[in-house]
Amino acid sequence: MNYKADDSFTDIMRVTSRDFLTLSKAFKKALMMGQKLLGAIFALALLFFNVSTARAQDAVSWLPLPEAVEALESNYKVTVKTVIVPEWPEGSNFYYAFEPNRRQRKTGFIFYPGALVDPRSYAPTAQAIAAQGYLTVIVKMVGDLAILSPDRASVVISDYPYIETWVIGGHSLGGTIACSYAKKFPDKVQGVVLWAAYPSAVFSIRDTSLKVTSIFGTNDGLATPEEIEESRADLPPDTQFVPIDGGNHTQFGWYDVYPNPVQPDDNSPDITRQQQQCQIIYHTVKSLEHVNRNQCAATFLLGKQDQRLGALRQFRDTVLVKSAIGKNLIEMYYINSQRMIALFEQRPAIRMSAKKMLELLVPALQFLSCF
């Protein structure tokens, strides 16, 4: 077992990490009740905790189980890379990229680890997701606390320009901070996948167009089913909630909690880690597929950052919607977008021709939008 020598110090810090969850929950309730002063006090307490805990990052983080370390090896389906980011602080200046070797899709998944969990602990799950064709990245955090490195997804996104659609997610505190990133950068991510996690009121993403999936264990003692239910208020109305019967908090990763069977305050599971992981992988991939399918053909051809998309949307919203024929054209376009994308993926020559035609069409549509 991977148990550290300084057990007493480690235990103290883990109790403190448990207090962080308590403070987070209290902060959320204070904001919901409109007690701004109390909320500010809790915010200061969280800040103090974050700074002090970061200094002890190597001494307190749970280490990966052997299965997780093995999953960092490349195979014929997935290539695993450790990507160094020079501008990040030494000791946390990297992320793990799991790149599919075949049928790579245009949607990528960025994952924020749980608090005080070594990022390698999620490698088996990342391997399995990447094997389905989705680039999957596990981000190393300062102090293994996502709240200290909330915007690191931006570097990952810039490193992979060929990925056109991004989904961000995380476990526990990592999921909460993933929501904060999605709220801050709604133009960079299109979906969120939460593993035993939920946003605070401060990081509410309810009024967004994000596609969200919340996966949780019915035996979770840290992100309880009751708290997951309460989180509906801070998530989009069409959020998909996926309960894993008998699953707990600890089994969302592959980390060593020796000498205990589960991490502090968690409940014992009624299913094995492998059984829980199978469901996590299945529903995460399903969520990625859903986001991937919802991409429109024009975005696929031009790229989501292309400013000409604004002209196309303006034509749609100022010209087409004003007539019954125009509305029917809009509906037909979105119904058939995924078929067109599939054709473009299979036939690069057709994709190139369609892109050139669209580029020639944009100026004409801009002219028509002026009338």
C-alpha positions as CSV (number, residue, x, y, z in Angstrom):
1,M,0.0,0.0,0.0
2,N,1.1,3.5,-0.7
3,Y,1.0,5.0,2.8
4,K,3.2,8.0,3.7
5,A,5.6,8.2,6.6
6,D,4.3,11.3,8.2
7,D,0.9,9.8,9.1
8,S,0.0,12.3,11.8
9,F,0.6,15.4,9.7
10,T,-1.3,13.7,6.8
11,D,-4.3,12.9,9.0
12,I,-4.4,16.5,10.2
13,M,-4.4,17.9,6.7
14,R,-7.0,15.5,5.5
15,V,-9.3,16.5,8.3
16,T,-8.7,20.1,7.1
17,S,-9.6,19.1,3.6
18,R,-12.8,17.6,5.0
19,D,-13.4,21.0,6.7
20,F,-13.1,22.6,3.3
21,L,-16.1,20.7,2.1
22,T,-18.0,21.8,5.1
23,L,-17.0,25.4,4.6
24,S,-18.0,25.1,0.9
25,K,-21.4,23.9,1.7
26,A,-22.0,26.5,4.4
27,F,-20.8,29.2,2.0
28,K,-23.4,28.1,-0.6
29,K,-26.2,28.1,2.0
30,A,-25.2,31.5,3.2
31,L,-25.4,32.9,-0.3
32,M,-28.8,31.3,-0.9
33,M,-30.1,32.9,2.3
34,G,-28.8,36.3,1.2
35,Q,-26.4,36.5,4.1
36,K,-23.6,38.3,2.1
37,L,-21.5,39.2,5.1
38,L,-21.4,35.6,6.3
39,G,-20.6,34.5,2.8
40,A,-17.7,36.9,2.7
41,I,-16.4,35.5,6.0
42,F,-16.5,32.0,4.6
43,A,-14.8,33.1,1.4
44,L,-11.9,34.5,3.4
45,A,-11.8,31.2,5.4
46,L,-11.6,29.3,2.1
47,L,-8.8,31.5,0.8
48,F,-6.8,31.0,4.0
49,F,-7.3,27.2,3.7
50,N,-6.3,27.1,0.1
51,V,-3.0,29.0,0.6
52,S,-2.0,27.0,3.7
53,T,-2.9,23.6,2.1
54,A,-1.0,24.3,-1.1
55,R,2.3,24.4,0.9
56,A,1.9,20.8,1.8
57,Q,0.8,19.4,-1.5
58,D,3.2,16.5,-1.8
59,A,2.7,15.4,1.8
60,V,-1.1,15.1,1.8
61,S,-2.4,14.0,-1.6
62,W,-3.7,10.5,-2.0
63,L,-1.5,8.4,-4.3
64,P,-2.7,6.4,-7.3
65,L,-3.3,2.7,-7.0
66,P,-1.2,0.3,-9.2
67,E,-3.9,0.0,-11.8
68,A,-3.8,3.8,-12.3
69,V,0.0,3.9,-12.8
70,E,-0.3,1.1,-15.3
71,A,-2.9,3.1,-17.3
72,L,-0.3,5.8,-18.0
73,E,1.3,3.4,-20.5
74,S,0.4,3.9,-24.1
75,N,-1.2,1.0,-26.1
76,Y,-2.4,0.4,-29.6
77,K,-5.6,2.3,-28.9
78,V,-4.4,5.3,-26.9
79,T,-1.1,7.3,-26.8
80,V,-0.4,8.8,-23.3
81,K,1.7,11.9,-23.1
82,T,2.9,14.1,-20.2
83,V,2.8,17.6,-21.6
84,I,5.0,20.2,-19.9
85,V,3.6,23.7,-19.6
86,P,6.7,26.0,-18.9
87,E,4.6,29.0,-17.6
88,W,3.0,26.9,-14.8
89,P,4.8,26.7,-11.4
90,E,7.4,24.0,-11.1
91,G,6.0,20.8,-9.5
92,S,2.6,21.3,-11.1
93,N,3.6,22.4,-14.6
94,F,2.1,19.5,-16.6
95,Y,-1.0,17.6,-17.7
96,Y,-1.6,14.1,-18.9
97,A,-3.0,13.8,-22.5
98,F,-4.7,10.6,-23.6
99,E,-4.8,10.8,-27.4
100,P,-6.8,8.2,-29.5
101,N,-4.8,6.5,-32.1
102,R,-7.9,5.8,-34.3
103,R,-11.1,7.5,-35.3
104,Q,-10.3,10.7,-33.3
105,R,-13.3,12.9,-32.9
106,K,-13.5,16.7,-32.9
107,T,-14.7,16.7,-29.3
108,G,-12.2,16.7,-26.3
109,F,-12.7,16.2,-22.6
110,I,-10.7,18.2,-20.0
111,F,-10.8,16.7,-16.4
112,Y,-10.1,18.4,-13.1
113,P,-9.2,16.0,-10.3
114,G,-10.8,15.9,-6.8
115,A,-9.2,17.8,-3.9
116,L,-5.9,16.3,-2.7
117,V,-6.0,13.4,-5.2
118,D,-3.0,12.7,-7.4
119,P,-4.2,13.3,-11.0
120,R,-2.8,9.9,-12.1
121,S,-5.6,8.3,-10.0
122,Y,-8.0,9.0,-12.9
123,A,-5.8,7.4,-15.6
124,P,-7.7,4.2,-16.1
125,T,-11.0,6.1,-16.7
126,A,-9.2,8.5,-19.1
127,Q,-7.7,5.6,-21.0
128,A,-11.2,4.1,-21.5
129,I,-12.8,7.3,-22.6
130,A,-9.9,8.1,-25.1
131,A,-10.3,4.6,-26.5
132,Q,-13.7,5.7,-27.7
133,G,-12.1,8.4,-29.9
134,Y,-12.2,11.4,-27.5
135,L,-9.0,13.3,-26.6
136,T,-9.0,13.2,-22.8
137,V,-6.8,15.4,-20.6
138,I,-6.2,15.2,-16.8
139,V,-4.9,18.5,-15.5
140,K,-2.3,18.7,-12.7
141,M,-3.3,21.3,-10.1
142,V,-1.3,23.5,-7.7
143,G,-1.4,21.7,-4.4
144,D,-3.7,19.1,-6.1
145,L,-6.5,21.6,-5.5
146,A,-8.4,22.8,-8.5
147,I,-9.5,26.0,-6.8
148,L,-5.8,27.1,-6.9
149,S,-5.6,26.6,-10.7
150,P,-9.1,27.2,-12.0
151,D,-8.2,28.4,-15.5
152,R,-5.7,25.8,-16.6
153,A,-8.1,24.4,-19.2
154,S,-7.4,27.4,-21.4
155,V,-3.8,26.2,-22.0
156,V,-5.1,22.7,-23.0
157,I,-7.6,24.2,-25.4
158,S,-4.9,26.3,-27.1
159,D,-2.6,23.3,-27.4
160,Y,-5.2,21.4,-29.5
161,P,-6.6,23.7,-32.2
162,Y,-8.0,20.8,-34.2
163,I,-10.5,20.0,-31.4
164,E,-13.6,22.0,-32.2
165,T,-15.8,21.2,-29.3
166,W,-14.7,21.0,-25.6
167,V,-16.3,19.4,-22.6
168,I,-14.9,20.1,-19.1
169,G,-15.6,18.0,-16.0
170,G,-14.2,16.9,-12.7
171,H,-14.6,14.9,-9.6
172,S,-15.8,16.5,-6.3
173,L,-14.1,19.9,-5.9
174,G,-12.7,19.5,-9.4
175,G,-16.2,19.4,-10.7
176,T,-17.1,22.5,-8.8
177,I,-14.2,24.4,-10.3
178,A,-14.9,23.0,-13.7
179,C,-18.3,24.8,-13.4
180,S,-16.5,28.0,-12.5
181,Y,-14.4,27.7,-15.7
182,A,-17.5,27.0,-17.8
183,K,-19.2,30.0,-16.3
184,K,-16.2,32.3,-16.9
185,F,-15.5,31.0,-20.4
186,P,-18.8,30.0,-22.0
187,D,-17.3,30.5,-25.5
188,K,-14.6,27.9,-24.9
189,V,-16.6,24.9,-23.6
190,Q,-19.9,23.4,-24.7
191,G,-20.5,20.9,-22.0
192,V,-19.8,19.9,-18.4
193,V,-19.6,16.4,-16.9
194,L,-19.8,16.2,-13.1
195,W,-18.6,13.2,-11.1
196,A,-19.9,13.4,-7.5
197,A,-19.9,17.2,-7.8
198,Y,-22.0,20.3,-8.1
199,P,-21.5,24.0,-8.5
200,S,-21.8,26.5,-5.7
201,A,-24.3,29.4,-6.0
202,V,-21.3,31.6,-7.0
203,F,-20.5,29.3,-9.9
204,S,-24.1,28.7,-11.0
205,I,-24.4,27.7,-14.7
206,R,-28.2,27.5,-14.8
207,D,-28.6,30.4,-17.2
208,T,-26.3,28.9,-19.9
209,S,-26.7,26.7,-22.9
210,L,-24.2,24.2,-21.6
211,K,-25.0,20.5,-21.9
212,V,-24.5,19.1,-18.4
213,T,-24.4,15.6,-17.0
214,S,-24.3,14.9,-13.3
215,I,-23.1,11.4,-12.3
216,F,-23.3,10.5,-8.6
217,G,-23.3,7.5,-6.3
218,T,-26.3,6.8,-4.1
219,N,-24.0,5.8,-1.3
220,D,-21.9,8.9,-1.5
221,G,-21.2,10.4,1.9
222,L,-19.5,13.6,0.7
223,A,-21.5,14.7,-2.3
224,T,-24.8,13.2,-1.0
225,P,-27.8,12.4,-3.2
226,E,-29.7,15.1,-1.3
227,E,-27.0,17.7,-2.1
228,I,-27.0,16.6,-5.8
229,E,-30.7,17.1,-5.8
230,E,-30.4,20.6,-4.4
231,S,-27.8,21.4,-7.1
232,R,-30.6,21.4,-9.7
233,A,-31.1,25.1,-8.8
234,D,-27.6,25.9,-10.1
235,L,-27.6,23.7,-13.3
236,P,-29.4,24.1,-16.6
237,P,-33.0,22.7,-16.6
238,D,-32.1,20.0,-19.1
239,T,-29.2,18.6,-17.0
240,Q,-29.1,14.8,-17.1
241,F,-28.8,13.3,-13.6
242,V,-27.3,9.8,-13.5
243,P,-27.4,7.9,-10.2
244,I,-25.1,4.9,-9.8
245,D,-26.8,2.6,-7.4
246,G,-24.5,1.6,-4.6
247,G,-21.7,3.8,-5.8
248,N,-19.7,6.0,-3.4
249,H,-17.3,9.0,-3.6
250,T,-14.0,7.2,-3.3
251,Q,-14.6,4.9,-6.2
252,F,-14.8,7.7,-8.7
253,G,-11.0,7.4,-8.8
254,W,-8.3,4.9,-8.4
255,Y,-6.5,6.3,-5.3
256,D,-5.1,4.7,-2.2
257,V,-6.9,5.5,1.0
258,Y,-5.1,3.0,3.2
259,P,-5.5,2.1,6.0
260,N,-9.2,2.9,5.6
261,P,-11.5,1.2,3.1
262,V,-12.9,4.6,2.0
263,Q,-11.8,8.3,2.4
264,P,-13.0,10.1,5.5
265,D,-16.8,10.7,5.8
266,D,-17.6,8.6,2.7
267,N,-19.9,5.6,2.9
268,S,-19.1,2.0,2.0
269,P,-20.1,1.0,-1.5
270,D,-22.5,-1.8,-2.5
271,I,-20.7,-2.4,-5.8
272,T,-17.1,-2.9,-6.8
273,R,-14.9,-0.2,-8.1
274,Q,-14.8,-1.9,-11.5
275,Q,-18.6,-1.9,-11.6
276,Q,-18.8,1.8,-10.7
277,Q,-16.1,2.7,-13.2
278,C,-17.9,1.0,-16.0
279,Q,-21.0,3.1,-15.4
280,I,-18.9,6.3,-15.1
281,I,-17.2,5.6,-18.4
282,Y,-20.4,4.7,-20.2
283,H,-22.3,7.8,-19.1
284,T,-19.4,10.2,-19.7
285,V,-18.9,8.9,-23.2
286,K,-22.6,9.2,-23.8
287,S,-22.5,12.8,-22.7
288,L,-19.5,13.5,-25.0
289,E,-21.4,11.9,-27.9
290,H,-24.4,14.1,-27.1
291,V,-22.3,17.3,-27.2
292,N,-20.5,16.1,-30.3
293,R,-23.8,15.4,-32.1
294,N,-25.1,18.9,-31.3
295,Q,-22.4,20.7,-33.3
296,C,-23.8,22.4,-36.4
297,A,-22.3,21.8,-39.9
298,A,-21.2,25.5,-40.4
299,T,-19.3,25.4,-37.1
300,F,-17.7,22.1,-38.2
301,L,-16.6,23.6,-41.5
302,L,-15.3,27.0,-40.4
303,G,-14.3,26.3,-36.8
304,K,-16.0,27.7,-33.7
305,Q,-13.8,30.8,-33.4
306,D,-14.5,32.0,-37.0
307,Q,-16.1,35.4,-36.9
308,R,-18.1,34.6,-40.1
309,L,-20.3,32.4,-38.0
310,G,-21.7,35.6,-36.5
311,A,-22.9,36.7,-40.0
312,L,-24.6,33.3,-40.6
313,R,-26.4,33.6,-37.2
314,Q,-27.4,37.1,-38.0
315,F,-29.0,36.0,-41.3
316,R,-30.8,33.2,-39.5
317,D,-32.1,35.5,-36.8
318,T,-33.0,38.6,-38.8
319,V,-34.1,37.1,-42.2
320,L,-35.0,33.4,-42.1
321,V,-37.0,33.5,-38.9
322,K,-39.4,36.0,-40.4
323,S,-41.0,33.6,-42.8
324,A,-42.5,30.1,-42.6
325,I,-40.2,28.9,-45.4
326,G,-37.2,30.3,-43.6
327,K,-38.2,28.6,-40.3
328,N,-38.6,25.3,-42.1
329,L,-35.1,25.7,-43.7
330,I,-33.6,26.3,-40.2
331,E,-35.3,23.2,-38.8
332,M,-34.2,21.1,-41.8
333,Y,-30.6,22.4,-41.4
334,Y,-30.3,21.4,-37.8
335,I,-32.0,18.0,-38.3
336,N,-29.5,17.1,-41.0
337,S,-26.4,18.8,-39.5
338,Q,-25.0,15.6,-38.0
339,R,-25.5,13.7,-41.3
340,M,-23.6,16.4,-43.1
341,I,-20.8,16.4,-40.5
342,A,-20.5,12.6,-40.9
343,L,-20.2,13.0,-44.7
344,F,-17.6,15.7,-44.3
345,E,-15.6,13.5,-41.9
346,Q,-15.6,10.6,-44.4
347,R,-15.0,12.7,-47.5
348,P,-12.3,15.4,-47.1
349,A,-12.7,16.5,-50.7
350,I,-16.5,17.2,-50.2
351,R,-15.7,19.0,-46.9
352,M,-13.2,21.3,-48.6
353,S,-15.7,22.1,-51.4
354,A,-18.5,22.8,-49.0
355,K,-16.2,25.1,-46.9
356,K,-15.3,27.1,-50.0
357,M,-18.9,27.4,-51.0
358,L,-19.8,28.6,-47.5
359,E,-17.0,31.2,-47.5
360,L,-18.3,32.6,-50.8
361,L,-21.9,32.6,-49.5
362,V,-21.2,34.6,-46.3
363,P,-20.7,38.0,-48.0
364,A,-24.0,37.6,-49.9
365,L,-25.9,36.7,-46.7
366,Q,-24.3,39.7,-44.9
367,F,-25.7,42.0,-47.6
368,L,-29.2,40.5,-47.4
369,S,-29.2,40.9,-43.6
370,C,-29.0,44.7,-44.1
371,F,-32.5,44.8,-45.6
